[in-house]
Amino acid sequence: MKTLSERLAEAMAETGFESQTKLAKASGVEQSAISKILAGASKTSKHSGKLALAMGISADWLINGAGSMYGGTESSIQKIDVSKLVKVYDEKGYTGEAITWLAEVPDNFRAYIMKRNTGVAQAPAGSVVVVNPDQPPATNDLVVTIVSGSVSVFRYHISGDGGGFLSVDDPRIPLTSVRSKSDIVGPIIQVFIPELSK
């Protein structure tokens, strides 16, 4: 293959990306940039590395035509679908890291890794919770909170005056009123527990 355009078209066909839109979503590259490459309007592209990662092919082959599509291996390289990446946060804010989630998630979602037991069985120490910080919590939602510089999970309850209370699974521990709306990051959308206790 002589051109970037030809190599990209071959790689898309080989790796099952039947549309520019699908590749754009998986790679995080604008569909218009992919279109320009395929049309031959771009002889090189700063996006080639991202496209190669999304398709699980050798970036060297896509960019330069060097080696084989799969970089000398018989099967594809590990694909990275950026539409499934979730930014990781902690009590100080964005950590600069991201994790690959099980399914595609909106860009505003956040992941928190529980460093200690939370008092809620569904979110033990070591669990990863994905939160929608733009959605207000409803009664009985599990919510991520940052209180006194610590990230935790509680069950949310709406009070009669529109305020909120937080609870844990142990009924002996009384409800705690929400001091400030800013203490609640948002409701938990999904939880991943890497290892259950025995």
N, C-alpha and C positions, 0 to 999 in steps of 0.2 A: 504494500500500500504506500502510495507516494505522498498523499496529503492528509492533514489532520481531519479534514472533512470525510474522506473515505474511511479512515480508521475509526472515527466516531460512529459512522453509519454501520460499519461491520460489527463493532463492539455492541452497539445497541441491539442489533439483530441477534447476535450470539448470546447475549445475556438476558434477553427477554424484555427489554425496554421497547415496547412497540410504539410508544408515543413520546414526544418531546416533553409533554406535560408531566408524565410519570417520572421521567429522568430528572426534570427540574425539581419536582417535589422531593425526590430521594436525595438529590445532591445539594440542594439549597442554592442552585444556580438559576438565574432568571431564564425563562423559556426563550426569550428573545435572543439571549446570548448563545444558547444552543442552536437556535435557528440560523443565526449568522455563521456559526461554525459549519453546520451542515450545508449551507448554501455556498460555502467557499469564500465568504466575505471576510472571514478571519483566518489567516494563515497560522497564527499562534493564538493561544488564549491563556490568560491567568487562571482560568477556571478548569483547566485540564486535569489538575490533580484531584479536585473535588469530584469531577465526573468519573475519573478512574476509580476512586474509592467507592463511589455509589454503585458502580458496575462490577466491582471486584476484579479489576484488571490491572495490568502493569501500567503505571503512569509513564514510565520511560517509553514503552511501546506506543501509547497514545500520543505522547508529545513528540517523540523523535522517530518513531517507527523502528526502534532498536529492540532486538530480542523477540520474544513471542508475546502474544496478547496476555498470557497468564504469567509472564515473568519466569519462564523455565519450569513451571509446575504443570502437571497434567490437568488440574482442575482450577476453578476460579479462586482468586484470593478472597479473603474475608471481606464481604461487602459492608459498607457503613452507610446506613440510611439516616441522613440528618433530620428527616421529618420525625424520627423516633428519639431524638436527643432531648433530654430534659436537663436544664441547668440546675446544679446542686447549690443549695443555700445552707447556711448555718445561722447561729445567733448574731453573727456580725454582718450577714448579707451574702451576696454572691461570692462563691469560693473560687471562681475561675475554672471550675470543672463541670463536666457534663456526664450523664450516664445514658446508655441506650435503654429505652423503655421497651415494653412488650408490644406496644401499639403506637400508632401515630398520636401525637399530642399537640395541642396549640402552643405557640411560642411563649405565652404568658405563664404557663404552668411551671411550678417549681418542685424540685425534689428535696426532701430533708431526710437525713439518715439519723435514726433515733440512737443516741449514744448510751441511753440508759432506759430501764423500764419506765413506762409512762403511767402505769396504773390502769391502762386500758388494754385488755387482752389482745385486741386486734392489732396493736402496734407495740410489740415488745422491743427490747433493746436489739439493735442490729437491723430492724426493719427499715425499709425505704418507703416513704409515703410521698405521693404526688398530690399537690395542692393547687387549687384554682384560687389565686389571691383576689380575683376580680368578682367572685361570686359571694354574696352574703350567706352566712350559715343559716340553716333552718333547724328546728327542734330535732334533737337526737342525732344530728350530724356529728361525725368525728371531726374535730378541728385541730389544726396546728396552732400552738400559741408560743409566744416568746415573752416569758414573764421572768423578771429579775435576771435577765441575761441567759436564760436557759430555754432551749426548745423542748416542747413536750406535746403530748396529745391528750385531749379531754373530749368528753361528750358535751355538746352545747344544748342549752335549754333557753327558750325565749320566755321572759317574764311578762306579766300582764301589762307593765308600763312600757314595753318595747325594749327593755334592757335585756341582759343575758346573764345566765349562770353557767358554770362549768362543773362537771362531775367526773368521777372515776368509777370503776366497776365496784369498788368496795362500798356497800351501802352505809357503813359506819362512818365514812368520811363525809362531812356535810358539803352541800353545794357551796361554791365560791362565786361571788358576784364578779362580773367582768368589770374591771376598773376603767378600762379604756378600750375603745374599738380597735386601737392600734396594737393591742396585745394579741389580737387574733389575726393570724396570717390569712386563713381561709379554710374552707371545708376540704376534707380529704376526698379525692376522687378515686384513687386506687392505692392499695398497700401491697408491697412485696415483702414476704418474710423468708429470708434465705435459708434459715434452719430452725425447725421447731424444736422446742425443749423436749427431752425424753422423760 
